[in-house]
Amino acid sequence: MALAFTGEKTLILLLLVVVVVVVVVVVVVVVVVVVVVAAVITIIIVIIMTIIMTMIIINDNNNDNTKNDNNNDNTKIDNNNNNNSIYKIFENGNCDDDDDYDDDDDNGDEDDNDDYNNNGNDNNNNSINYNDNTKKK
């Protein structure tokens, strides 16, 4: 049985259905295009970043100044006895080459003599004093 389109209401309803179908098709096509473009852009970015990171890694393996190792290079943080290394500079809080204490000195002052003087006076005459003022004479 064929549908008979009679009247103005049926024509408006048919026009409304056609408009809805066209809008849905356009929205679906736009969404598909946006997803495909986003996927292509993402793949291009991943390929470019992979190439850049590969070049950085190859360059890093060929450039010793970017590594933390034990070679004698003043630009590196190393563990060698280098007066310009970060460990030497901050060993005693200042940048001079002298230690603020002398390991050969038992009392911790900067002279090289060991002071065994029990009266608390430092005798800076480069001799070892064994004066003991607490002994009975």
N, CA, C and O atoms as a GROMACS GRO file, in nm:
protein
  548
    1MET      N    1   0.084  -0.116   0.000
    1MET     CA    2   0.000   0.000   0.000
    1MET      C    3   0.089   0.123   0.000
    1MET      O    4   0.174   0.140   0.087
    2ALA      N    5   0.070   0.202  -0.092
    2ALA     CA    6   0.150   0.322  -0.108
    2ALA      C    7   0.100   0.431  -0.015
    2ALA      O    8  -0.020   0.448   0.009
    3LEU      N    9   0.200   0.505   0.038
    3LEU     CA   10   0.163   0.615   0.126
    3LEU      C   11   0.126   0.735   0.043
    3LEU      O   12   0.197   0.773  -0.050
    4ALA      N   13   0.021   0.790   0.074
    4ALA     CA   14  -0.021   0.909   0.001
    4ALA      C   15   0.012   1.031   0.082
    4ALA      O   16  -0.039   1.050   0.193
    5PHE      N   17   0.100   1.115   0.027
    5PHE     CA   18   0.139   1.237   0.097
    5PHE      C   19   0.040   1.347   0.061
    5PHE      O   20   0.048   1.411  -0.044
    6THR      N   21  -0.049   1.364   0.148
    6THR     CA   22  -0.150   1.468   0.124
    6THR      C   23  -0.145   1.568   0.236
    6THR      O   24  -0.131   1.532   0.353
    7GLY      N   25  -0.156   1.686   0.203
    7GLY     CA   26  -0.164   1.790   0.304
    7GLY      C   27  -0.029   1.854   0.330
    7GLY      O   28   0.076   1.801   0.296
    8GLU      N   29  -0.037   1.968   0.391
    8GLU     CA   30   0.081   2.050   0.420
    8GLU      C   31   0.162   1.994   0.537
    8GLU      O   32   0.285   2.006   0.538
    9LYS      N   33   0.097   1.932   0.635
    9LYS     CA   34   0.166   1.879   0.754
    9LYS      C   35   0.260   1.764   0.715
    9LYS      O   36   0.369   1.752   0.770
   10THR      N   37   0.220   1.684   0.624
   10THR     CA   38   0.303   1.572   0.583
   10THR      C   39   0.427   1.622   0.511
   10THR      O   40   0.536   1.567   0.528
   11LEU      N   41   0.412   1.723   0.431
   11LEU     CA   42   0.526   1.778   0.359
   11LEU      C   43   0.626   1.841   0.456
   11LEU      O   44   0.747   1.826   0.437
   12ILE      N   45   0.581   1.910   0.558
   12ILE     CA   46   0.670   1.970   0.660
   12ILE      C   47   0.740   1.860   0.739
   12ILE      O   48   0.859   1.871   0.769
   13LEU      N   49   0.666   1.754   0.773
   13LEU     CA   50   0.726   1.643   0.847
   13LEU      C   51   0.835   1.575   0.762
   13LEU      O   52   0.941   1.541   0.815
   14LEU      N   53   0.811   1.555   0.636
   14LEU     CA   54   0.910   1.494   0.548
   14LEU      C   55   1.034   1.583   0.534
   14LEU      O   56   1.147   1.533   0.536
   15LEU      N   57   1.014   1.712   0.522
   15LEU     CA   58   1.126   1.806   0.515
   15LEU      C   59   1.207   1.806   0.646
   15LEU      O   60   1.330   1.815   0.642
   16LEU      N   61   1.140   1.794   0.758
   16LEU     CA   62   1.209   1.788   0.889
   16LEU      C   63   1.293   1.661   0.900
   16LEU      O   64   1.405   1.666   0.952
   17VAL      N   65   1.243   1.549   0.854
   17VAL     CA   66   1.318   1.422   0.858
   17VAL      C   67   1.442   1.432   0.769
   17VAL      O   68   1.549   1.385   0.808
   18VAL      N   69   1.429   1.490   0.652
   18VAL     CA   70   1.543   1.505   0.562
   18VAL      C   71   1.649   1.595   0.625
   18VAL      O   72   1.768   1.565   0.616
   19VAL      N   73   1.608   1.705   0.688
   19VAL     CA   74   1.702   1.796   0.752
   19VAL      C   75   1.775   1.725   0.866
   19VAL      O   76   1.896   1.740   0.880
   20VAL      N   77   1.704   1.649   0.948
   20VAL     CA   78   1.768   1.577   1.060
   20VAL      C   79   1.868   1.475   1.007
   20VAL      O   80   1.978   1.464   1.062
   21VAL      N   81   1.834   1.402   0.903
   21VAL     CA   82   1.925   1.302   0.847
   21VAL      C   83   2.051   1.371   0.792
   21VAL      O   84   2.162   1.323   0.812
   22VAL      N   85   2.032   1.482   0.722
   22VAL     CA   86   2.149   1.554   0.667
   22VAL      C   87   2.238   1.605   0.779
   22VAL      O   88   2.360   1.594   0.769
   23VAL      N   89   2.181   1.661   0.886
   23VAL     CA   90   2.260   1.713   0.998
   23VAL      C   91   2.338   1.599   1.066
   23VAL      O   92   2.455   1.616   1.099
   24VAL      N   93   2.275   1.486   1.087
   24VAL     CA   94   2.343   1.372   1.150
   24VAL      C   95   2.458   1.324   1.062
   24VAL      O   96   2.565   1.294   1.113
   25VAL      N   97   2.437   1.315   0.933
   25VAL     CA   98   2.544   1.270   0.842
   25VAL      C   99   2.660   1.369   0.842
   25VAL      O  100   2.776   1.327   0.844
   26VAL      N  101   2.630   1.498   0.841
   26VAL     CA  102   2.736   1.599   0.843
   26VAL      C  103   2.815   1.591   0.974
   26VAL      O  104   2.938   1.600   0.973
   27VAL      N  105   2.747   1.575   1.087
   27VAL     CA  106   2.816   1.566   1.217
   27VAL      C  107   2.905   1.442   1.220
   27VAL      O  108   3.019   1.450   1.267
   28VAL      N  109   2.856   1.330   1.172
   28VAL     CA  110   2.937   1.207   1.172
   28VAL      C  111   3.060   1.225   1.084
   28VAL      O  112   3.170   1.184   1.121
   29VAL      N  113   3.043   1.285   0.968
   29VAL     CA  114   3.156   1.305   0.877
   29VAL      C  115   3.259   1.399   0.940
   29VAL      O  116   3.380   1.374   0.931
   30VAL      N  117   3.213   1.506   1.005
   30VAL     CA  118   3.306   1.599   1.070
   30VAL      C  119   3.382   1.530   1.184
   30VAL      O  120   3.503   1.549   1.197
   31VAL      N  121   3.314   1.452   1.264
   31VAL     CA  122   3.381   1.380   1.373
   31VAL      C  123   3.484   1.283   1.318
   31VAL      O  124   3.594   1.274   1.372
   32VAL      N  125   3.452   1.211   1.213
   32VAL     CA  126   3.547   1.116   1.155
   32VAL      C  127   3.669   1.188   1.098
   32VAL      O  128   3.782   1.142   1.115
   33VAL      N  129   3.646   1.300   1.032
   33VAL     CA  130   3.758   1.377   0.977
   33VAL      C  131   3.848   1.430   1.088
   33VAL      O  132   3.970   1.424   1.076
   34VAL      N  133   3.788   1.481   1.195
   34VAL     CA  134   3.868   1.533   1.307
   34VAL      C  135   3.950   1.421   1.371
   34VAL      O  136   4.068   1.442   1.402
   35VAL      N  137   3.893   1.306   1.391
   35VAL     CA  138   3.966   1.193   1.451
   35VAL      C  139   4.080   1.148   1.360
   35VAL      O  140   4.190   1.120   1.409
   36VAL      N  141   4.057   1.141   1.230
   36VAL     CA  142   4.162   1.097   1.138
   36VAL      C  143   4.275   1.200   1.133
   36VAL      O  144   4.392   1.164   1.134
   37VAL      N  145   4.240   1.330   1.129
   37VAL     CA  146   4.344   1.434   1.128
   37VAL      C  147   4.424   1.431   1.258
   37VAL      O  148   4.546   1.445   1.254
   38ALA      N  149   4.358   1.413   1.371
   38ALA     CA  150   4.429   1.406   1.500
   38ALA      C  151   4.522   1.285   1.504
   38ALA      O  152   4.634   1.294   1.556
   39ALA      N  153   4.478   1.173   1.450
   39ALA     CA  154   4.563   1.053   1.448
   39ALA      C  155   4.685   1.074   1.359
   39ALA      O  156   4.796   1.034   1.394
   40VAL      N  157   4.665   1.137   1.244
   40VAL     CA  158   4.778   1.163   1.154
   40VAL      C  159   4.877   1.259   1.218
   40VAL      O  160   4.998   1.237   1.210
   41ILE      N  161   4.827   1.365   1.282
   41ILE     CA  162   4.917   1.461   1.349
   41ILE      C  163   4.992   1.393   1.462
   41ILE      O  164   5.112   1.418   1.480
   42THR      N  165   4.925   1.307   1.538
   42THR     CA  166   4.992   1.235   1.647
   42THR      C  167   5.100   1.143   1.594
   42THR      O  168   5.209   1.137   1.651
   43ILE      N  169   5.073   1.073   1.488
   43ILE     CA  170   5.175   0.984   1.430
   43ILE      C  171   5.294   1.064   1.379
   43ILE      O  172   5.409   1.023   1.398
   44ILE      N  173   5.269   1.178   1.316
   44ILE     CA  174   5.380   1.263   1.268
   44ILE      C  175   5.464   1.314   1.384
   44ILE      O  176   5.587   1.313   1.377
   45ILE      N  177   5.398   1.358   1.493
   45ILE     CA  178   5.472   1.407   1.611
   45ILE      C  179   5.555   1.295   1.673
   45ILE      O  180   5.670   1.318   1.712
   46VAL      N  181   5.500   1.175   1.682
   46VAL     CA  182   5.574   1.062   1.739
   46VAL      C  183   5.697   1.030   1.654
   46VAL      O  184   5.805   1.002   1.707
   47ILE      N  185   5.681   1.033   1.523
   47ILE     CA  186   5.795   1.004   1.434
   47ILE      C  187   5.903   1.111   1.449
   47ILE      O  188   6.022   1.079   1.457
   48ILE      N  189   5.862   1.238   1.453
   48ILE     CA  190   5.960   1.347   1.468
   48ILE      C  191   6.032   1.338   1.602
   48ILE      O  192   6.154   1.354   1.608
   49MET      N  193   5.958   1.312   1.710
   49MET     CA  194   6.021   1.302   1.842
   49MET      C  195   6.115   1.182   1.849
   49MET      O  196   6.220   1.189   1.914
   50THR      N  197   6.078   1.072   1.784
   50THR     CA  198   6.167   0.956   1.783
   50THR      C  199   6.298   0.988   1.712
   50THR      O  200   6.405   0.949   1.758
   51ILE      N  201   6.289   1.059   1.602
   51ILE     CA  202   6.411   1.097   1.528
   51ILE      C  203   6.496   1.192   1.613
   51ILE      O  204   6.618   1.176   1.620
   52ILE      N  205   6.433   1.289   1.677
   52ILE     CA  206   6.508   1.385   1.760
   52ILE      C  207   6.574   1.315   1.878
   52ILE      O  208   6.692   1.340   1.906
   53MET      N  209   6.502   1.228   1.947
   53MET     CA  210   6.561   1.159   2.063
   53MET      C  211   6.673   1.066   2.019
   53MET      O  212   6.772   1.051   2.090
   54THR      N  213   6.659   1.002   1.904
   54THR     CA  214   6.767   0.917   1.854
   54THR      C  215   6.892   0.999   1.825
   54THR      O  216   7.003   0.956   1.854
   55MET      N  217   6.874   1.117   1.767
   55MET     CA  218   6.988   1.203   1.739
   55MET      C  219   7.052   1.251   1.868
   55MET      O  220   7.175   1.260   1.877
   56ILE      N  221   6.971   1.283   1.970
   56ILE     CA  222   7.028   1.328   2.098
   56ILE      C  223   7.106   1.216   2.164
   56ILE      O  224   7.215   1.239   2.217
   57ILE      N  225   7.052   1.095   2.162
   57ILE     CA  226   7.122   0.983   2.225
   57ILE      C  227   7.253   0.953   2.152
   57ILE      O  228   7.355   0.928   2.216
   58ILE      N  229   7.251   0.956   2.020
   58ILE     CA  230   7.374   0.932   1.944
   58ILE      C  231   7.475   1.043   1.974
   58ILE      O  232   7.594   1.015   1.991
   59ASN      N  233   7.430   1.168   1.980
   59ASN     CA  234   7.519   1.279   2.011
   59ASN      C  235   7.572   1.269   2.154
   59ASN      O  236   7.688   1.301   2.178
   60ASP      N  237   7.489   1.225   2.247
   60ASP     CA  238   7.531   1.214   2.387
   60ASP      C  239   7.637   1.106   2.403
   60ASP      O  240   7.727   1.119   2.486
   61ASN      N  241   7.627   1.000   2.326
   61ASN     CA  242   7.727   0.894   2.336
   61ASN      C  243   7.861   0.936   2.278
   61ASN      O  244   7.964   0.878   2.311
   62ASN      N  245   7.862   1.036   2.192
   62ASN     CA  246   7.985   1.082   2.132
   62ASN      C  247   8.046   1.203   2.203
   62ASN      O  248   8.155   1.246   2.167
   63ASN      N  249   7.979   1.257   2.302
   63ASN     CA  250   8.024   1.380   2.368
   63ASN      C  251   8.050   1.350   2.514
   63ASN      O  252   7.957   1.331   2.592
   64ASP      N  253   8.179   1.345   2.552
   64ASP     CA  254   8.215   1.308   2.688
   64ASP      C  255   8.184   1.418   2.788
   64ASP      O  256   8.174   1.390   2.908
   65ASN      N  257   8.170   1.542   2.744
   65ASN     CA  258   8.149   1.650   2.839
   65ASN      C  259   8.009   1.652   2.898
   65ASN      O  260   7.983   1.730   2.989
   66THR      N  261   7.922   1.570   2.850
   66THR     CA  262   7.786   1.566   2.905
   66THR      C  263   7.768   1.456   3.008
   66THR      O  264   7.659   1.441   3.063
   67LYS      N  265   7.872   1.380   3.035
   67LYS     CA  266   7.858   1.266   3.125
   67LYS      C  267   7.916   1.299   3.262
   67LYS      O  268   8.003   1.385   3.275
   68ASN      N  269   7.866   1.230   3.364
   68ASN     CA  270   7.927   1.235   3.497
   68ASN      C  271   8.014   1.111   3.510
   68ASN      O  272   7.964   1.001   3.533
   69ASP      N  273   8.144   1.129   3.496
   69ASP     CA  274   8.232   1.015   3.503
   69ASP      C  275   8.356   1.051   3.585
   69ASP      O  276   8.361   1.157   3.647
   70ASN      N  277   8.453   0.964   3.584
   70ASN     CA  278   8.569   0.980   3.670
   70ASN      C  279   8.691   1.030   3.595
   70ASN      O  280   8.803   1.009   3.641
   71ASN      N  281   8.673   1.096   3.482
   71ASN     CA  282   8.788   1.150   3.410
   71ASN      C  283   8.828   1.285   3.469
   71ASN      O  284   8.750   1.350   3.538
   72ASN      N  285   8.952   1.325   3.443
   72ASN     CA  286   9.000   1.454   3.491
   72ASN      C  287   8.960   1.564   3.396
   72ASN      O  288   9.038   1.606   3.311
   73ASP      N  289   8.838   1.609   3.409
   73ASP     CA  290   8.788   1.719   3.327
   73ASP      C  291   8.720   1.817   3.421
   73ASP      O  292   8.631   1.778   3.497
   74ASN      N  293   8.761   1.943   3.416
   74ASN     CA  294   8.709   2.040   3.511
   74ASN      C  295   8.562   2.072   3.490
   74ASN      O  296   8.499   2.132   3.578
   75THR      N  297   8.506   2.033   3.378
   75THR     CA  298   8.365   2.061   3.353
   75THR      C  299   8.275   1.952   3.407
   75THR      O  300   8.152   1.964   3.399
   76LYS      N  301   8.331   1.848   3.462
   76LYS     CA  302   8.251   1.735   3.507
   76LYS      C  303   8.250   1.727   3.660
   76LYS      O  304   8.339   1.778   3.727
   77ILE      N  305   8.147   1.664   3.710
   77ILE     CA  306   8.144   1.630   3.852
   77ILE      C  307   8.212   1.495   3.865
   77ILE      O  308   8.159   1.394   3.818
   78ASP      N  309   8.329   1.491   3.927
   78ASP     CA  310   8.400   1.366   3.932
   78ASP      C  311   8.450   1.338   4.073
   78ASP      O  312   8.429   1.418   4.165
   79ASN      N  313   8.515   1.225   4.087
   79ASN     CA  314   8.563   1.182   4.217
   79ASN      C  315   8.714   1.187   4.227
   79ASN      O  316   8.771   1.126   4.318
   80ASN      N  317   8.781   1.257   4.137
   80ASN     CA  318   8.925   1.262   4.140
   80ASN      C  319   8.974   1.382   4.220
   80ASN      O  320   8.897   1.471   4.255
   81ASN      N  321   9.103   1.384   4.248
   81ASN     CA  322   9.162   1.493   4.323
   81ASN      C  323   9.189   1.610   4.230
   81ASN      O  324   9.302   1.634   4.188
   82ASN      N  325   9.086   1.681   4.200
   82ASN     CA  326   9.096   1.795   4.110
   82ASN      C  327   9.058   1.919   4.190
   82ASN      O  328   8.950   1.927   4.247
   83ASN      N  329   9.148   2.016   4.193
   83ASN     CA  330   9.124   2.134   4.277
   83ASN      C  331   9.007   2.217   4.230
   83ASN      O  332   8.953   2.297   4.307
   84ASN      N  333   8.966   2.200   4.105
   84ASN     CA  334   8.854   2.277   4.054
   84ASN      C  335   8.724   2.200   4.056
   84ASN      O  336   8.621   2.250   4.010
   85SER      N  337   8.725   2.078   4.109
   85SER     CA  338   8.602   2.001   4.109
   85SER      C  339   8.508   2.053   4.217
   85SER      O  340   8.550   2.123   4.309
   86ILE      N  341   8.383   2.018   4.204
   86ILE     CA  342   8.282   2.069   4.298
   86ILE      C  343   8.307   2.016   4.438
   86ILE      O  344   8.273   2.083   4.536
   87TYR      N  345   8.366   1.895   4.449
   87TYR     CA  346   8.392   1.841   4.581
   87TYR      C  347   8.503   1.920   4.652
   87TYR      O  348   8.495   1.944   4.772
   88LYS      N  349   8.606   1.959   4.578
   88LYS     CA  350   8.716   2.032   4.639
   88LYS      C  351   8.673   2.174   4.677
   88LYS      O  352   8.712   2.225   4.782
   89ILE      N  353   8.591   2.236   4.593
   89ILE     CA  354   8.551   2.374   4.622
   89ILE      C  355   8.470   2.381   4.749
   89ILE      O  356   8.489   2.472   4.830
   90PHE      N  357   8.381   2.287   4.769
   90PHE     CA  358   8.292   2.293   4.884
   90PHE      C  359   8.337   2.205   4.999
   90PHE      O  360   8.258   2.176   5.089
   91GLU      N  361   8.464   2.161   4.997
   91GLU     CA  362   8.510   2.075   5.105
   91GLU      C  363   8.512   2.148   5.238
   91GLU      O  364   8.472   2.092   5.341
   92ASN      N  365   8.557   2.272   5.237
   92ASN     CA  366   8.565   2.344   5.362
   92ASN      C  367   8.486   2.474   5.358
   92ASN      O  368   8.504   2.559   5.445
   93GLY      N  369   8.401   2.492   5.262
   93GLY     CA  370   8.312   2.606   5.262
   93GLY      C  371   8.366   2.728   5.190
   93GLY      O  372   8.295   2.827   5.177
   94ASN      N  373   8.489   2.723   5.144
   94ASN     CA  374   8.540   2.836   5.066
   94ASN      C  375   8.616   2.780   4.946
   94ASN      O  376   8.633   2.659   4.933
   95CYS      N  377   8.660   2.869   4.859
   95CYS     CA  378   8.718   2.826   4.733
   95CYS      C  379   8.870   2.825   4.733
   95CYS      O  380   8.930   2.809   4.627
   96ASP      N  381   8.935   2.843   4.848
   96ASP     CA  382   9.080   2.836   4.847
   96ASP      C  383   9.125   2.690   4.849
   96ASP      O  384   9.045   2.600   4.875
   97ASP      N  385   9.251   2.669   4.821
   97ASP     CA  386   9.302   2.533   4.816
   97ASP      C  387   9.345   2.482   4.952
   97ASP      O  388   9.382   2.365   4.964
   98ASP      N  389   9.341   2.565   5.055
   98ASP     CA  390   9.386   2.524   5.188
   98ASP      C  391   9.268   2.471   5.266
   98ASP      O  392   9.157   2.526   5.262
   99ASP      N  393   9.293   2.365   5.337
   99ASP     CA  394   9.192   2.317   5.430
   99ASP      C  395   9.187   2.411   5.549
   99ASP      O  396   9.288   2.471   5.587
  100ASP      N  397   9.069   2.423   5.607
  100ASP     CA  398   9.056   2.509   5.724
  100ASP      C  399   9.106   2.440   5.850
  100ASP      O  400   9.107   2.501   5.957
  101TYR      N  401   9.146   2.319   5.840
  101TYR     CA  402   9.202   2.248   5.953
  101TYR      C  403   9.323   2.169   5.904
  101TYR      O  404   9.335   2.140   5.785
  102ASP      N  405   9.409   2.136   5.993
  102ASP     CA  406   9.529   2.060   5.960
  102ASP      C  407   9.518   1.925   6.027
  102ASP      O  408   9.503   1.916   6.149
  103ASP      N  409   9.524   1.819   5.946
  103ASP     CA  410   9.506   1.685   6.002
  103ASP      C  411   9.619   1.646   6.097
  103ASP      O  412   9.603   1.558   6.181
  104ASP      N  413   9.735   1.712   6.082
  104ASP     CA  414   9.847   1.677   6.168
  104ASP      C  415   9.840   1.748   6.302
  104ASP      O  416   9.923   1.724   6.390
  105ASP      N  417   9.743   1.833   6.320
  105ASP     CA  418   9.735   1.913   6.441
  105ASP      C  419   9.619   1.863   6.525
  105ASP      O  420   9.505   1.862   6.481
  106ASP      N  421   9.648   1.821   6.645
  106ASP     CA  422   9.544   1.761   6.728
  106ASP      C  423   9.445   1.861   6.785
  106ASP      O  424   9.333   1.824   6.818
  107ASN      N  425   9.484   1.986   6.795
  107ASN     CA  426   9.394   2.080   6.861
  107ASN      C  427   9.308   2.159   6.763
  107ASN      O  428   9.227   2.241   6.807
  108GLY      N  429   9.323   2.139   6.632
  108GLY     CA  430   9.232   2.197   6.536
  108GLY      C  431   9.265   2.338   6.492
  108GLY      O  432   9.192   2.394   6.410
  109ASP      N  433   9.373   2.398   6.544
  109ASP     CA  434   9.406   2.532   6.494
  109ASP      C  435   9.488   2.520   6.366
  109ASP      O  436   9.522   2.409   6.324
  110GLU      N  437   9.520   2.632   6.304
  110GLU     CA  438   9.580   2.626   6.171
  110GLU      C  439   9.732   2.614   6.172
  110GLU      O  440   9.792   2.605   6.065
  111ASP      N  441   9.795   2.615   6.287
  111ASP     CA  442   9.939   2.594   6.287
  111ASP      C  443   9.967   2.444   6.280
  111ASP      O  444   9.878   2.362   6.302
  112ASP      N  445  10.092   2.410   6.249
  112ASP     CA  446  10.127   2.270   6.229
  112ASP      C  447  10.177   2.202   6.355
  112ASP      O  448  10.218   2.086   6.349
  113ASN      N  449  10.175   2.269   6.466
  113ASN     CA  450  10.230   2.204   6.585
  113ASN      C  451  10.117   2.150   6.672
  113ASN      O  452  10.011   2.210   6.684
  114ASP      N  453  10.145   2.037   6.731
  114ASP     CA  454  10.050   1.977   6.824
  114ASP      C  455  10.073   2.039   6.961
  114ASP      O  456  10.184   2.038   7.015
  115ASP      N  457   9.966   2.092   7.014
  115ASP     CA  458   9.980   2.160   7.144
  115ASP      C  459   9.926   2.068   7.254
  115ASP      O  460   9.806   2.042   7.263
  116TYR      N  461  10.018   2.021   7.336
  116TYR     CA  462   9.980   1.939   7.450
  116TYR      C  463   9.989   2.021   7.578
  116TYR      O  464  10.016   1.968   7.686
  117ASN      N  465   9.968   2.149   7.565
  117ASN     CA  466   9.981   2.237   7.681
  117ASN      C  467   9.846   2.240   7.752
  117ASN      O  468   9.745   2.282   7.695
  118ASN      N  469   9.845   2.195   7.874
  118ASN     CA  470   9.719   2.183   7.946
  118ASN      C  471   9.666   2.316   7.999
  118ASN      O  472   9.555   2.321   8.052
  119ASN      N  473   9.744   2.423   7.986
  119ASN     CA  474   9.693   2.550   8.034
  119ASN      C  475   9.610   2.622   7.927
  119ASN      O  476   9.562   2.734   7.951
  120GLY      N  477   9.592   2.562   7.811
  120GLY     CA  478   9.503   2.617   7.709
  120GLY      C  479   9.568   2.717   7.617
  120GLY      O  480   9.500   2.768   7.528
  121ASN      N  481   9.695   2.747   7.633
  121ASN     CA  482   9.761   2.843   7.544
  121ASN      C  483   9.820   2.770   7.425
  121ASN      O  484   9.877   2.662   7.439
  122ASP      N  485   9.806   2.832   7.308
  122ASP     CA  486   9.870   2.775   7.189
  122ASP      C  487  10.008   2.836   7.175
  122ASP      O  488  10.024   2.958   7.172
  123ASN      N  489  10.106   2.751   7.166
  123ASN     CA  490  10.242   2.798   7.144
  123ASN      C  491  10.274   2.776   6.997
  123ASN      O  492  10.294   2.662   6.954
  124ASN      N  493  10.279   2.884   6.918
  124ASN     CA  494  10.297   2.873   6.774
  124ASN      C  495  10.444   2.882   6.736
  124ASN      O  496  10.482   2.967   6.655
  125ASN      N  497  10.526   2.798   6.792
  125ASN     CA  498  10.669   2.803   6.764
  125ASN      C  499  10.718   2.677   6.692
  125ASN      O  500  10.837   2.647   6.695
  126ASN      N  501  10.625   2.605   6.629
  126ASN     CA  502  10.658   2.485   6.552
  126ASN      C  503  10.731   2.378   6.635
  126ASN      O  504  10.799   2.292   6.579
  127SER      N  505  10.717   2.384   6.762
  127SER     CA  506  10.773   2.278   6.846
  127SER      C  507  10.659   2.216   6.925
  127SER      O  508  10.557   2.279   6.952
  128ILE      N  509  10.680   2.094   6.960
  128ILE     CA  510  10.578   2.023   7.037
  128ILE      C  511  10.605   2.050   7.184
  128ILE      O  512  10.712   2.021   7.237
  129ASN      N  513  10.503   2.106   7.249
  129ASN     CA  514  10.516   2.136   7.391
  129ASN      C  515  10.451   2.025   7.471
  129ASN      O  516  10.333   1.993   7.453
  130TYR      N  517  10.528   1.968   7.559
  130TYR     CA  518  10.474   1.869   7.650
  130TYR      C  519  10.468   1.927   7.791
  130TYR      O  520  10.477   1.855   7.890
  131ASN      N  521  10.451   2.059   7.799
  131ASN     CA  522  10.444   2.122   7.930
  131ASN      C  523  10.315   2.081   7.998
  131ASN      O  524  10.206   2.096   7.942
  132ASP      N  525  10.327   2.032   8.115
  132ASP     CA  526  10.209   1.992   8.192
  132ASP      C  527  10.214   2.068   8.322
  132ASP      O  528  10.288   2.033   8.414
  133ASN      N  529  10.134   2.173   8.329
  133ASN     CA  530  10.135   2.254   8.450
  133ASN      C  531  10.056   2.194   8.563
  133ASN      O  532  10.047   2.251   8.672
  134THR      N  533   9.996   2.076   8.539
  134THR     CA  534   9.917   2.014   8.644
  134THR      C  535  10.000   1.918   8.728
  134THR      O  536   9.954   1.870   8.832
  135LYS      N  537  10.123   1.889   8.686
  135LYS     CA  538  10.208   1.798   8.763
  135LYS      C  539  10.260   1.868   8.888
  135LYS      O  540  10.288   1.988   8.888
  136LYS      N  541  10.272   1.792   8.993
  136LYS     CA  542  10.330   1.844   9.116
  136LYS      C  543  10.481   1.841   9.106
  136LYS      O  544  10.541   1.746   9.055
  137LYS      N  545  10.542   1.949   9.156
  137LYS     CA  546  10.688   1.957   9.148
  137LYS      C  547  10.751   1.913   9.277
  137LYS      O  548  10.874   1.914   9.289
   0.00000   0.00000   0.00000
